[in-house]
Amino acid sequence: MRPILVTSALPYANGSIHLGHLVEYIQTDIWVRFHKIRGRDCLYFCADDTHGTPIMIRARNEGITPEALVARIHGEHVADFHDFLIGFDHYHSTNSEENKILSEEVYIANREAGHIHTASVMQAYCAKDGLFLPDRFIRGVCPSCGALDQYGDACEVCSATYSPLELKEARCALCGTSPEERASEHYFFKLGDFEPFLREWTRSGALQVQMANKLSEWFEEGLKAWDISRDGPYFGFEIPGAPGKYFYVWLDAPVGYMASSWSYFKQHGIDFDRYWRDPDQVEIYHFIGKDILYFHTLFWPAMLKGAGFRTPTGVFAHGFLTVNGQKMSKSRGTFITARSYLEQLDPEYLRYYYAAKLTKGVDDIDLNLDDFVQRVNADMVGKVVNLASRTAGFIHKHFQGQLSATYPDDQGLFQSFLTEADTIASYYQERDFSKAMRAIMALADRANRFVEEKAPWTLAKEKRMVELQDTCSVALNLFRLLVMQLHPVLPAMAEKTRVFLNLQDINWSTTIVPLAGVTIAPFSPLMVRVDSQKVQAMVQASLATVTPVVDGVKKEEKGETITMETFMGVDLRVARITQAEEVAGADKLLRLLLDVGELGSRTVLAGIRGSYTPGDLLGRMVVLVANLEARKMKFGVSEGMVLAAGDGKGRLSLIGPDEGASPGMRVK
């Protein structure tokens, strides 16, 4: 079989790894470990994505160099991945000599082949900050759907793409001022040159069907030339022959896959060209989030094709993570970093839970914390580990730790487990991990039923020693098969099991023959139950300490000063109260129906009942926080917040606009 090269998308070096990131790295790591356990030559590469204005701005805010910032974050990322048992063969950085050389090679080859052109473009320029603003440092209203507070390149609501100058009500995300237009010469990659190739490649089986269908929308709109340059000041690689112009981060970031592998190959005497030039020698697979599909399935293969490199064998996209059914949230304590999790919980709990949720599709997955506790405890501790803990003691107490000299008659259980292992292997191969976990737990149920029926505790009491040793020997052999099948997901528990059962290794090829006559080590806990109090401690710690970093700017804690960017992100709108009523069972709440003009109507639960009656409010104009995340409360859903001032004695006064304001107007 051909060797495999596997990558995960590169984490950006301006913040910590969090549980949403880990969906991808755990998914990829499970797939890589499966192939390695099966004896396949499989290498796993990744790197920190280190370039761009956000890195530069954050470093400036911290009073350090960008190089110092990315070095520090690199150390944090490496530690987090290591402790979550992510087994990269090499973890590199895009701010490396290898990546510079390869990025220039890709660019020059495409330029010489005629796939690069220059054009004068009008750019957004912030006179106050003295720089051309990259896409992510402009915020405004989407020109397509009208969504508020969107970036300068793409809308997170309707997925429309546009230029920063098309953004309505644009403002600098750093200082809040309106940018001006200035001309600048930019370099473009002619993506349209590759349309016939891309149409064929995206339908070749390299992508999931859902993703290939999504790409059809872009083909219908026409493939536009891609701006691959940015004006200085910029942290990145300067474009050869173009002083003051730098590669856009999305050009050199995917090249980081190649650079990471090249760094490893140089250390191990492996031929780089065999992997990246010849499509018949090696298989290459990328695991990515569905939000970066465009870059990995259009720009990346086209750049590779134009530069004479081979294209990926497959690109596998996954969905997003929600926690308790909602986006990760600092206010709810569910924006959880890898380190916050590791300070309280075993990483293999999360590895198993994600595996139990992940399919080969692109659906989002939910980390429900109550279900997390229940499922890990029921499956891993109650079914798998319990199988060994309830039988190993008898082997040591009565048989000096030795299993039966010959494997007993088990009515075909061992062989049926081996047969099912082939099906489970196919699920792993197809990345349908949830099916694999269900199949493994079904086998665990069968093994536990066997123990219940044989009742070794009764056999010991009745001193039926041959039956007792045979029963426990069968149970421990079935346990070994279960752990072998879980090995890609739970590598640490697999290693503990290897030591416990006195094995040379624990993989698919060595488990086809049952253990007999071997002496096992005394049993010690292989996994303990999830402590729900530790889960809550993790949530509380996240609630208290997490300060997310967005584009190099920290979101400030309550009570501290905030940046202009943070303030400008609040969408205040004039609204008219059209209905008001008391909320049954709530002492302080009134339910308000608000007319917000072009934004439609909103229902808000406001804690103003002690200060106003419903009759006081009809027709009144108020100020609404219109982009506040909807909040599910005991008495219903509140779709925003009305502003009020308090006198400190419980009396509230609603804040309203001057006369002449109309519903939907923006408050500035």
Secondary structure as GFF3:
##gff-version 3
##sequence-region A 1 668
A	DSSP	beta_strand	4	8	.	.	.	ID=ss1
A	DSSP	alpha_helix	19	37	.	.	.	ID=ss2
A	DSSP	beta_strand	42	48	.	.	.	ID=ss3
A	DSSP	alpha_helix	53	62	.	.	.	ID=ss4
A	DSSP	alpha_helix	66	83	.	.	.	ID=ss5
A	DSSP	beta_strand	90	93	.	.	.	ID=ss6
A	DSSP	alpha_helix	97	112	.	.	.	ID=ss7
A	DSSP	beta_strand	116	126	.	.	.	ID=ss8
A	DSSP	beta_strand	131	132	.	.	.	ID=ss9
A	DSSP	three_ten_helix	135	137	.	.	.	ID=ss10
A	DSSP	beta_strand	138	141	.	.	.	ID=ss11
A	DSSP	beta_strand	150	151	.	.	.	ID=ss12
A	DSSP	three_ten_helix	164	166	.	.	.	ID=ss13
A	DSSP	beta_strand	168	172	.	.	.	ID=ss14
A	DSSP	beta_strand	180	189	.	.	.	ID=ss15
A	DSSP	three_ten_helix	191	194	.	.	.	ID=ss16
A	DSSP	alpha_helix	195	202	.	.	.	ID=ss17
A	DSSP	alpha_helix	209	221	.	.	.	ID=ss18
A	DSSP	beta_strand	226	227	.	.	.	ID=ss19
A	DSSP	beta_strand	229	231	.	.	.	ID=ss20
A	DSSP	beta_strand	245	247	.	.	.	ID=ss21
A	DSSP	alpha_helix	249	268	.	.	.	ID=ss22
A	DSSP	alpha_helix	272	276	.	.	.	ID=ss23
A	DSSP	beta_strand	283	289	.	.	.	ID=ss24
A	DSSP	three_ten_helix	290	292	.	.	.	ID=ss25
A	DSSP	alpha_helix	293	294	.	.	.	ID=ss26
A	DSSP	pi_helix	295	299	.	.	.	ID=ss27
A	DSSP	alpha_helix	300	307	.	.	.	ID=ss28
A	DSSP	beta_strand	314	318	.	.	.	ID=ss29
A	DSSP	beta_strand	321	323	.	.	.	ID=ss30
A	DSSP	alpha_helix	338	342	.	.	.	ID=ss31
A	DSSP	alpha_helix	347	357	.	.	.	ID=ss32
A	DSSP	beta_strand	365	367	.	.	.	ID=ss33
A	DSSP	alpha_helix	369	375	.	.	.	ID=ss34
A	DSSP	pi_helix	376	385	.	.	.	ID=ss35
A	DSSP	alpha_helix	386	399	.	.	.	ID=ss36
A	DSSP	alpha_helix	413	429	.	.	.	ID=ss37
A	DSSP	alpha_helix	433	454	.	.	.	ID=ss38
A	DSSP	alpha_helix	456	461	.	.	.	ID=ss39
A	DSSP	alpha_helix	465	486	.	.	.	ID=ss40
A	DSSP	alpha_helix	491	500	.	.	.	ID=ss41
A	DSSP	three_ten_helix	509	511	.	.	.	ID=ss42
A	DSSP	alpha_helix	532	545	.	.	.	ID=ss43
A	DSSP	beta_strand	549	550	.	.	.	ID=ss44
A	DSSP	beta_strand	553	554	.	.	.	ID=ss45
A	DSSP	alpha_helix	564	568	.	.	.	ID=ss46
A	DSSP	beta_strand	572	582	.	.	.	ID=ss47
A	DSSP	beta_strand	590	595	.	.	.	ID=ss48
A	DSSP	three_ten_helix	597	599	.	.	.	ID=ss49
A	DSSP	beta_strand	601	606	.	.	.	ID=ss50
A	DSSP	alpha_helix	614	617	.	.	.	ID=ss51
A	DSSP	beta_strand	621	625	.	.	.	ID=ss52
A	DSSP	beta_strand	631	633	.	.	.	ID=ss53
A	DSSP	beta_strand	636	638	.	.	.	ID=ss54
A	DSSP	beta_strand	641	642	.	.	.	ID=ss55
A	DSSP	beta_strand	644	646	.	.	.	ID=ss56
A	DSSP	beta_strand	652	654	.	.	.	ID=ss57
###
